Amino acid sequence: MKKAYSSAFFAFFGLLLVYGGASAQSVRSSVNKGVNLYDAGKYAGSETEFKKGLEKSPDNFQAHFNLGDSYYKQGKYQDALNSYLAALPNAKSNALKSLVYHNIGNSLLKDKKIKESIEAYTKALRLNPNDQATKYNLSYALDLLKNQNKQNKDNKNKKNNKDKNKQNKNKNNQQNNRNNQQNQNKNNQQNQPQQNKISKAQAQAIFSALNNDEKNLQKQLRKMTGKPVKTAKDW
């Protein structure tokens, strides 16, 4: 898929502005040098020349716009955005404003600000409805936003399902723990020695023993009672 691109202004756009005297020639010279360096792929050098032009003419449209392109090529998207925004108030026609908004959209898109880029492309098309490059970039940005929303929705559903499964797992673990505890208590009760409880046979044996002891005791007492008592001789 074709990527969003940044349109480059060339030196002839400087001719749109009216300058007077040596100062104007100096600005044009800096802008022209910057364009030549830009075309040669020397973007840092072109940045320097465009800045020189802005030092001499802070409101120069071409210098601001071209500086934005130099930043863009170096991956400095926020700096590029600032330069395009600075160029916008000095754009003298809807066509130029459309180009600025187009490149603002590109900078925002590169900075992963998809919704903002869509707004910029829309503004560009309002100013120049026949700009095919902007139409393409707008369509590209809309597709990105659609995919992003779908991915966010999928991630949200996955998170919700994960949280739900975790809750169910915790609930099952708690129920299993309760069941295990109940089973353990039941086993402990069944295995606990039955204190103070004896069988019927044991009770009968104890009762018989007590009866025998009682009979023996009574027998001994009778023997002692029946034994004659010796008395002193009566003289």
PAZAPA-4460 file (N, C-alpha, C; in steps of 0.05 Angstrom, whole numbers, plus 32768, in hexadecimal, padded with zeros to 4 digits):
% residues 235
    n_x    n_y    n_z   ca_x   ca_y   ca_z    c_x    c_y    c_z   seq   type   mol
   8011   7FE8   8000   8000   8000   8000   8011   8019   8000     1      M     A
   800A   802C   7FF0   8019   8045   7FEE   8018   8054   8009     2      K     A
   802F   805E   8011   8030   806C   802B   8029   808A   8027     3      K     A
   8022   8096   803D   801D   80B3   803D   8038   80C1   8037     4      A     A
   8037   80D6   8029   8050   80E3   8021   804E   8101   8027     5      Y     A
   8065   810E   8026   8067   812A   802C   806F   8139   8012     6      S     A
   805F   814C   800A   8065   815B   7FF2   807B   816F   7FF8     7      S     A
   808D   8172   7FE6   80A3   8185   7FEA   809F   819F   7FDA     8      A     A
   80A2   81B5   7FE7   80A1   81CF   7FD8   80BC   81D3   7FCB     9      F     A
   80BD   81DE   7FB3   80D5   81E5   7FA5   80D9   8203   7FA5    10      F     A
   80F0   820B   7F9C   80F8   8227   7F9D   80E5   823A   7F90    11      A     A
   80D8   8231   7F7A   80C7   8244   7F6B   80AF   824E   7F7A    12      F     A
   80A8   8240   7F90   8092   824A   7FA1   809A   8264   7FAE    13      F     A
   80B5   8268   7FB2   80BD   8282   7FBD   80B6   829A   7FAC    14      G     A
   80B2   8295   7F93   80AB   82AA   7F81   808E   82B5   7F86    15      L     A
   807F   82A6   7F95   8064   82AF   7F9B   8064   82C7   7FAE    16      L     A
   8079   82CA   7FBD   807A   82E0   7FD1   808A   82F7   7FC4    17      L     A
   8083   830F   7FCC   8090   8327   7FC2   80A3   8331   7FD6    18      V     A
   80BD   8332   7FCF   80D2   833C   7FE1   80DE   8354   7FD4    19      Y     A
   80EC   8364   7FE4   80FA   837A   7FDA   8115   837C   7FE5    20      G     A
   8129   8383   7FD5   8144   8389   7FDF   8155   8370   7FE3    21      G     A
   816C   8374   7FF0   817F   835E   7FF4   8175   8349   8007    22      A     A
   8165   8352   801A   815A   833F   802E   814A   8329   8021    23      S     A
   8139   8330   800E   8129   831D   8000   813A   8309   7FF0    24      A     A
   814F   8313   7FE4   8161   8301   7FD5   816F   82EE   7FE7    25      Q     A
   8176   82F7   7FFF   8183   82E6   8013   8171   82CF   801C    26      S     A
   8157   82D5   8020   8143   82C1   8028   8140   82AC   8011    27      V     A
   813D   82B6   7FF9   813A   82A4   7FE2   8153   8292   7FDF    28      R     A
   816A   829E   7FE4   8183   828E   7FE2   8183   8277   7FF6    29      S     A
   817B   827D   800E   817B   8268   8023   8166   8252   801C    30      S     A
   814F   825B   8013   813A   8248   800C   8143   8236   7FF5    31      V     A
   814F   8243   7FE1   8159   8234   7FC9   816E   8220   7FD1    32      N     A
   8180   8228   7FE2   8195   8215   7FEB   8188   81FE   7FFA    33      K     A
   8175   8205   800A   8167   81F0   801A   815A   81DC   8008    34      G     A
   814D   81E6   7FF3   813F   81D4   7FE0   8153   81C2   7FD2    35      V     A
   816A   81CD   7FC9   817E   81BD   7FBB   8188   81A7   7FCE    36      N     A
   818D   81AD   7FE7   8197   8199   7FFA   8181   8184   7FFF    37      L     A
   8168   818D   8000   8152   817B   8004   8150   8167   7FED    38      Y     A
   8152   8171   7FD5   8151   8160   7FBD   8168   814C   7FBC    39      D     A
   817E   8153   7FC9   8195   8142   7FCA   8194   812E   7FE1    40      A     A
   817E   812F   7FF0   817B   811D   8007   818A   8126   8020    41      G     A
   8194   813F   801F   81A3   8149   8036   8190   815A   8047    42      K     A
   817F   814C   8056   8169   8159   8064   8172   816A   807C    43      Y     A
   8187   8161   808A   8191   8172   80A0   819C   818C   8096    44      A     A
   81AA   818B   807F   81B5   81A3   8073   819E   81B5   8069    45      G     A
   818A   81AA   805D   8173   81BA   8054   8165   81C7   806B    46      S     A
   8163   81B9   8081   8157   81C4   809A   8166   81DD   80A2    47      E     A
   8180   81DC   80A2   8190   81F3   80AA   818B   820B   8098    48      T     A
   818A   8207   807D   8185   821D   806B   816A   8229   806E    49      E     A
   8156   8218   8072   813A   8223   8075   8138   8233   808F    50      F     A
   8146   822A   80A4   8147   823A   80BD   8154   8255   80B9    51      K     A
   8169   8255   80A8   8176   826F   80A2   8163   8282   8094    52      K     A
   8153   8277   8082   813F   8288   8075   812B   8293   8088    53      G     A
   8123   8282   809C   810F   828B   80AF   811A   82A0   80C2    54      L     A
   8134   829F   80C8   8141   82B4   80D8   813F   82CF   80CB    55      E     A
   8140   82CF   80B1   813F   82E8   80A2   8122   82F0   809C    56      K     A
   8110   82DC   809A   80F4   82E2   8094   80E2   82CE   80A3    57      S     A
   80DC   82D3   80BD   80CD   82C0   80CE   80B2   82B7   80C3    58      P     A
   80A6   82C7   80B2   808C   82C0   80A7   808D   82B4   808B    59      D     A
   80A4   82AC   8083   80A7   82A1   8067   8099   8286   8065    60      N     A
   8085   8285   8053   8075   826D   8050   8086   8256   8047    61      F     A
   8095   825B   8031   80A5   8245   8025   80B9   8239   8039    62      Q     A
   80C6   824B   8048   80DB   8242   805B   80CE   8230   8071    63      A     A
   80B7   8238   807B   80A9   8228   808F   80A1   820D   8084    64      H     A
   8094   820E   806C   808B   81F5   8060   80A2   81E2   805A    65      F     A
   80B7   81ED   804E   80CD   81DC   8046   80DC   81D1   805F    66      N     A
   80DD   81E2   8074   80E9   81D8   808D   80D9   81C1   8098    67      L     A
   80BF   81C2   8095   80AE   81AC   809E   80B4   8193   808E    68      G     A
   80B9   8196   8074   80C0   817E   8064   80DB   8172   806D    69      D     A
   80EE   8184   8073   8109   817A   807C   8106   816B   8096    70      S     A
   80F6   8175   80A9   80F1   8167   80C2   80E4   814C   80BC    71      Y     A
   80D0   814C   80AA   80C1   8134   80A4   80D4   811E   809A    72      Y     A
   80E6   8125   8088   80F8   8112   807C   810B   8107   8091    73      K     A
   8110   8115   80A6   8122   810C   80BC   8113   80FE   80D2    74      Q     A
   80F9   80FA   80CE   80E9   80EC   80E3   80E2   80FD   80FA    75      G     A
   80E5   8118   80F8   80DF   812A   810E   80C2   8134   8109    76      K     A
   80AF   8123   810F   8094   8129   8106   8086   813F   8116    77      Y     A
   808C   8141   812F   8081   8157   813F   808C   8172   8136    78      Q     A
   80A6   8173   8131   80B2   818C   8126   80A7   8192   810B    79      D     A
   80A3   817E   80FA   8097   8183   80E0   807B   818F   80E3    80      A     A
   806B   8183   80F5   8050   818D   80FA   8051   81AB   8102    81      L     A
   8063   81B2   8114   8065   81CE   811D   806C   81E0   8106    82      N     A
   807E   81D7   80F5   8085   81E8   80DE   806E   81EC   80CB    83      S     A
   805F   81D7   80C5   8048   81DA   80B3   8033   81EC   80BF    84      Y     A
   802F   81EA   80D9   801B   81FB   80E6   8024   8219   80E5    85      L     A
   803F   821D   80E7   8049   8238   80E5   8046   8243   80C8    86      A     A
   8047   8231   80B5   8044   823A   8099   8028   8241   8092    87      A     A
   8015   8234   809F   7FF8   8236   8098   7FEE   8253   8097    88      L     A
   7FF3   8263   80AB   7FE8   827F   80AA   7FF2   828F   8093    89      P     A
   8009   8288   8087   8014   8297   8072   800F   828C   8056    90      N     A
   7FFE   8276   8055   7FF6   826B   803B   7FE3   827F   802E    91      A     A
   7FE8   8285   8015   7FD9   829A   8007   7FC2   8290   7FF6    92      K     A
   7FBF   8276   7FF5   7FA9   826B   7FE4   7F9F   8251   7FF0    93      S     A
   7F87   8248   7FE8   7F7C   822F   7FF1   7F8D   8217   7FE9    94      N     A
   7F99   821A   7FD1   7FAB   8204   7FC7   7FC2   8200   7FDA    95      A     A
   7FCF   8216   7FE2   7FE6   8214   7FF4   7FDD   820A   8010    96      L     A
   7FC6   8214   8019   7FBC   820A   8033   7FB6   81ED   8032    97      K     A
   7FAC   81E3   801B   7FA6   81C7   8018   7FBF   81B7   801A    98      S     A
   7FD5   81C0   800E   7FEF   81B2   8010   7FF9   81B1   802C    99      L     A
   7FF5   81C7   803B   7FFE   81C8   8057   7FEE   81B3   8067   100      V     A
   7FD4   81B3   8064   7FC3   81A0   8073   7FCA   8183   806B   101      Y     A
   7FD0   817F   8052   7FD8   8164   8049   7FF0   815B   8059   102      H     A
   8005   816C   805A   801D   8164   8068   801A   8163   8087   103      N     A
   8008   8174   8091   8001   8171   80AD   7FF5   8156   80B3   104      I     A
   7FE3   814D   80A0   7FD8   8132   80A3   7FED   811C   80A3   105      G     A
   8001   811F   8091   8016   810C   808F   8026   810A   80A9   106      N     A
   802D   8122   80B4   803C   8122   80CD   802D   8115   80E4   107      S     A
   8013   811B   80E5   8003   810F   80FB   8001   80F1   80F7   108      L     A
   7FFE   80E9   80DE   7FFB   80CC   80D9   8015   80BD   80E0   109      L     A
   802C   80C9   80D9   8046   80BD   80E1   8049   80BC   80FF   110      K     A
   803D   80CF   810D   803F   80D0   812A   8029   80BF   8137   111      D     A
   801B   80AF   8127   8006   809C   8130   7FEE   80AB   813C   112      K     A
   7FE9   80C3   8133   7FD1   80D2   813C   7FBD   80D1   8125   113      K     A
   7FB0   80BA   8122   7FA0   80B4   810B   7F88   80C6   8108   114      I     A
   7F79   80C9   811E   7F61   80DA   811D   7F68   80F6   8115   115      K     A
   7F7D   8101   8120   7F85   811C   811A   7F8E   811F   80FD   116      E     A
   7F9B   810A   80F2   7FA3   810B   80D6   7F8B   810B   80C4   117      S     A
   7F77   80FC   80CB   7F5E   80FC   80BB   7F52   8118   80BA   118      I     A
   7F52   8126   80D0   7F47   8141   80D1   7F57   8153   80BE   119      E     A
   7F71   8150   80BE   7F82   8161   80AD   7F7E   815B   8090   120      A     A
   7F7C   8142   8088   7F77   813B   806C   7F5B   8145   8063   121      Y     A
   7F48   8144   8075   7F2D   814E   806F   7F2E   816C   8069   122      T     A
   7F3D   817B   8079   7F3F   8198   8074   7F4D   819D   805A   123      K     A
   7F61   818D   8054   7F70   8190   803A   7F5D   818C   8023   124      A     A
   7F4C   8178   8024   7F39   8172   800E   7F23   8187   800C   125      L     A
   7F1B   8193   8022   7F08   81A9   8020   7F13   81C0   8010   126      R     A
   7F2D   81C5   8013   7F3A   81DB   8005   7F41   81D3   7FE8   127      L     A
   7F46   81B9   7FE3   7F4C   81AF   7FC8   7F40   8194   7FC4   128      N     A
   7F27   8192   7FBD   7F18   8179   7FBC   7F23   8165   7FA7   129      P     A
   7F33   816F   7F94   7F3D   815E   7F7F   7F59   8153   7F84   130      N     A
   7F63   8157   7F9C   7F7E   814D   7FA2   7F7E   812F   7FA7   131      D     A
   7F87   8120   7F93   7F86   8103   7F94   7F99   80F8   7FAA   132      Q     A
   7FB0   8104   7FAE   7FC3   80FB   7FC2   7FB7   80FD   7FDE   133      A     A
   7FA9   8112   7FE3   7F9C   8116   7FFE   7F85   8102   8001   134      T     A
   7F76   80FD   7FEB   7F60   80E9   7FEC   7F6C   80CE   7FF3   135      K     A
   7F83   80C7   7FE7   7F8F   80AD   7FED   7F97   80AB   800A   136      Y     A
   7FA5   80C0   8013   7FAE   80C0   802F   7F97   80BF   8043   137      N     A
   7F82   80CD   803D   7F6A   80CC   804E   7F5F   80B0   804F   138      L     A
   7F5D   80A3   8039   7F53   8087   8038   7F65   8075   8048   139      S     A
   7F7F   8079   8045   7F93   8069   8053   7F8F   806C   8072   140      Y     A
   7F8C   8085   807A   7F89   808B   8097   7F6F   8080   80A2   141      A     A
   7F5A   8081   8092   7F40   8076   809B   7F42   8057   809E   142      L     A
   7F50   804A   808C   7F55   802D   808F   7F64   8027   80A9   143      D     A
   7F79   8037   80AE   7F88   8033   80C7   7F77   8036   80DF   144      L     A
   7F66   804B   80DF   7F54   804F   80F6   7F41   8038   80FA   145      L     A
   7F36   802E   80E4   7F23   8018   80E5   7F31   7FFF   80F1   146      K     A
   7F49   7FF9   80E8   7F58   7FE2   80F2   7F60   7FE6   810F   147      N     A
   7F66   7FFF   8116   7F6D   8005   8132   7F56   8000   8144   148      Q     A
   7F3E   800A   813C   7F26   8006   814C   7F1F   7FE9   814F   149      N     A
   7F22   7FDA   8139   7F1D   7FBD   813A   7F30   7FAF   814D   150      K     A
   7F49   7FB7   814C   7F5D   7FAA   815D   7F58   7FB1   817B   151      Q     A
   7F51   7FCA   8180   7F4A   7FD3   819B   7F32   7FC3   81A6   152      N     A
   7F1E   7FBF   8194   7F07   7FB0   819D   7F0E   7F93   81A2   153      K     A
   7F1E   7F87   8191   7F27   7F6B   8195   7F37   7F68   81AF   154      D     A
   7F48   7F7C   81B4   7F58   7F7B   81CD   7F47   7F7E   81E5   155      N     A
   7F32   7F8F   81E3   7F20   7F92   81F9   7F10   7F79   81FF   156      K     A
   7F07   7F6B   81E9   7EF8   7F52   81EC   7F0A   7F3D   81F9   157      N     A
   7F23   7F3C   81F0   7F36   7F28   81FB   7F3A   7F2D   8219   158      K     A
   7F3D   7F46   8220   7F41   7F4D   823C   7F29   7F45   824D   159      K     A
   7F11   7F4C   8242   7EF9   7F45   8251   7EF6   7F27   8254   160      N     A
   7EFC   7F18   823F   7EFA   7EFA   8241   7F0F   7EF0   8254   161      N     A
   7F27   7EFC   8254   7F3B   7EF3   8267   7F33   7EF8   8283   162      K     A
   7F28   7F10   8288   7F1F   7F17   82A3   7F08   7F04   82AC   163      D     A
   7EF6   7EFE   8299   7EDF   7EED   82A0   7EE9   7ED1   82A6   164      K     A
   7EFC   7EC6   8296   7F07   7EAC   829B   7F15   7EAB   82B6   165      N     A
   7F23   7EC1   82BC   7F31   7EC2   82D6   7F1E   7EC2   82ED   166      K     A
   7F08   7ED1   82EA   7EF4   7ED1   82FF   7EE7   7EB5   8303   167      Q     A
   7EE1   7EA8   82EC   7ED5   7E8D   82EE   7EE9   7E7A   82FB   168      N     A
   7F02   7E7C   82F4   7F16   7E6B   82FF   7F19   7E6F   831D   169      K     A
   7F19   7E88   8326   7F1A   7E8E   8342   7F02   7E83   8351   170      N     A
   7EEB   7E86   8344   7ED2   7E7D   8350   7ED2   7E5E   8353   171      K     A
   7EDC   7E51   833E   7EDE   7E33   833F   7EF2   7E2A   8354   172      N     A
   7F08   7E39   8356   7F1D   7E32   836B   7F11   7E35   8387   173      N     A
   7F02   7E4B   838B   7EF6   7E4F   83A5   7EE2   7E39   83AC   174      Q     A
   7ED2   7E31   8398   7EBF   7E1B   839D   7ECD   7E01   83A2   175      Q     A
   7EE2   7DFB   8393   7EF2   7DE3   8398   7EFE   7DE3   83B4   176      N     A
   7F08   7DFA   83BC   7F14   7DFC   83D7   7EFF   7DF7   83EC   177      N     A
   7EE7   7E02   83E8   7ED2   7DFD   83FC   7ECA   7DDF   83FD   178      R     A
   7EC8   7DD3   83E5   7EC1   7DB7   83E4   7ED7   7DA5   83F1   179      N     A
   7EF0   7DAC   83EC   7F06   7D9D   83F8   7F06   7DA0   8416   180      N     A
   7F00   7DB8   8420   7EFF   7DBC   843D   7EE9   7DAD   8449   181      Q     A
   7ED1   7DAC   843C   7EBB   7D9D   8447   7EC1   7D7F   8448   182      Q     A
   7ECD   7D75   8432   7ED4   7D59   8432   7EE9   7D52   8447   183      N     A
   7EFC   7D64   844B   7F10   7D5F   8460   7F04   7D5F   847C   184      Q     A
   7EF1   7D71   8481   7EE4   7D72   849B   7ED4   7D59   849F   185      N     A
   7EC7   7D4F   848A   7EB7   7D37   848C   7EC8   7D1F   8492   186      K     A
   7EDF   7D1D   8484   7EF1   7D06   8489   7EFD   7D07   84A5   187      N     A
   7F03   7D20   84AE   7F0D   7D22   84C9   7EF9   7D19   84DE   188      N     A
   7EE0   7D20   84D9   7ECB   7D17   84EC   7EC7   7CF9   84EC   189      Q     A
   7ECA   7CED   84D4   7EC6   7CD0   84D1   7EDE   7CC1   84DE   190      Q     A
   7EF6   7CCC   84DC   7F0E   7CBE   84E6   7F14   7CC4   8503   191      N     A
   7F05   7CD8   850E   7F0A   7CDF   852A   7F01   7CC9   853D   192      Q     A
   7F11   7CC1   8551   7F0A   7CAB   8564   7EEF   7CB3   8572   193      P     A
   7EDF   7C9F   8575   7EC5   7CA4   8582   7EC9   7CA1   85A0   194      Q     A
   7ECE   7CB7   85AD   7ED2   7CB7   85CA   7EB7   7CB4   85D8   195      Q     A
   7EB9   7CA7   85F0   7EA2   7CA3   8602   7E8C   7C92   85F5   196      N     A
   7E92   7C83   85E1   7E7F   7C71   85D5   7E8A   7C54   85D5   197      K     A
   7E7A   7C40   85E0   7E83   7C24   85E1   7E6D   7C13   85D5   198      I     A
   7E76   7BFB   85CC   7E63   7BE9   85C0   7E51   7BDC   85D5   199      S     A
   7E3C   7BCE   85CC   7E2A   7BC1   85DE   7E38   7BAA   85EC   200      K     A
   7E49   7B9B   85DE   7E57   7B85   85EA   7E6A   7B8E   8600   201      A     A
   7E78   7BA6   85FA   7E8A   7BB1   860E   7E7B   7BB9   8627   202      Q     A
   7E64   7BC5   8623   7E54   7BCE   863A   7E4A   7BB6   864A   203      A     A
   7E43   7BA0   863D   7E3A   7B88   864C   7E50   7B7B   865B   204      Q     A
   7E69   7B7C   864F   7E80   7B70   865E   7E86   7B80   8677   205      A     A
   7E86   7B9B   8674   7E8B   7BAC   868B   7E76   7BA8   86A1   206      I     A
   7E5D   7BA5   8698   7E47   7BA1   86AC   7E4A   7B87   86BA   207      F     A
   7E52   7B72   86AB   7E56   7B58   86B8   7E6D   7B58   86CB   208      S     A
   7E82   7B66   86C4   7E99   7B68   86D6   7E91   7B76   86F0   209      A     A
   7E82   7B8B   86ED   7E7A   7B9A   8705   7E68   7B88   8717   210      L     A
   7E56   7B78   870B   7E45   7B66   871A   7E55   7B51   8728   211      N     A
   7E69   7B46   871B   7E7A   7B32   8727   7E8A   7B3E   873E   212      N     A
   7E94   7B56   873A   7EA3   7B63   8751   7E90   7B68   8768   213      D     A
   7E77   7B70   8762   7E64   7B75   8777   7E5D   7B5B   8786   214      E     A
   7E5A   7B45   8778   7E54   7B2B   8784   7E6B   7B22   8796   215      K     A
   7E83   7B25   878C   7E9B   7B1D   879C   7E9D   7B2D   87B5   216      N     A
   7E97   7B47   87B2   7E99   7B58   87C9   7E84   7B50   87DE   217      L     A
   7E6C   7B4B   87D6   7E56   7B42   87E8   7E5D   7B28   87F6   218      Q     A
   7E6A   7B16   87E7   7E72   7AFC   87F2   7E86   7AFF   8807   219      K     A
   7E99   7B10   8803   7EAE   7B15   8817   7EA2   7B21   8830   220      Q     A
   7E8F   7B33   882C   7E83   7B40   8843   7E73   7B2C   8854   221      L     A
   7E65   7B19   8847   7E56   7B05   8855   7E69   7AF3   8866   222      R     A
   7E7F   7AEC   885A   7E92   7ADB   8868   7E9B   7AE9   8881   223      K     A
   7EA1   7B02   887E   7EAB   7B11   8895   7E96   7B14   88AA   224      M     A
   7E7D   7B16   88A3   7E67   7B1A   88B6   7E61   7B00   88C4   225      T     A
   7E64   7AE9   88B7   7E5D   7ACF   88C3   7E73   7AC3   88D4   226      G     A
   7E8A   7ACF   88D5   7EA0   7AC4   88E5   7E9B   7AC9   8902   227      K     A
   7E9E   7AB4   8913   7E99   7AB8   8930   7EAC   7ACB   893D   228      P     A
   7EA1   7ADA   8950   7EB2   7AEE   895E   7EBC   7AE2   8978   229      V     A
   7ED6   7AE4   897C   7EE1   7ADB   8996   7EDC   7AEF   89AC   230      K     A
   7ED4   7AE4   89C4   7ECE   7AF5   89DB   7EE1   7AED   89F2   231      T     A
   7EE4   7AFE   8A05   7EF5   7AF9   8A1C   7EE8   7AE5   8A2F   232      A     A
   7EF7   7AD3   8A3A   7EED   7ABE   8A4D   7EE2   7ACB   8A66   233      K     A
   7ECA   7AC2   8A6E   7EBE   7ACD   8A86   7EC7   7ABC   8A9E   234      D     A
   7ED6   7AC9   8AAD   7EE0   7ABC   8AC6   7ECD   7AC1   8ADC   235      W     A
***
